[in-house]
Amino acid sequence: MGADPMLLIAVTPHDPVDNEWHKVEALLQSGWHRVHLRHPDSTLADMRWIIESIDQKYHNRIVLHGHFDLINDFNLGGLHLNHRCPSAPSLYHGPLSRSCHSLQEIYDAEDME
């Protein structure tokens, strides 16, 4: 029995970069499993524009770190919980990931389950 393949996950930088949609597509075309759109200071309109610029065939491999309302408008790959957005919308039942940067955040996350 062989080992499971390594899943590569990219996380965008704090601020959007020029032609980011093209770079996200290039990562996903080259075999990366997921791209997390981070951009904590971006507006909802900015995030919508980035997602709309990416070919729809890749949307299910994009994970949001904020602006969770966009999950209702696109077939995205999930939501990422963090200190800014610690819980998913109440009716959301898709894939979730979470970042923890301290032991306390791990304990707090365990208490939410």
Helices and strands as residue ranges (DSSP letters): E 9-11, H 20-29, E 34-37, H 44-53, G 56-61, E 62-64, G 68-72, E 78-81, E 96-98, H 103-112
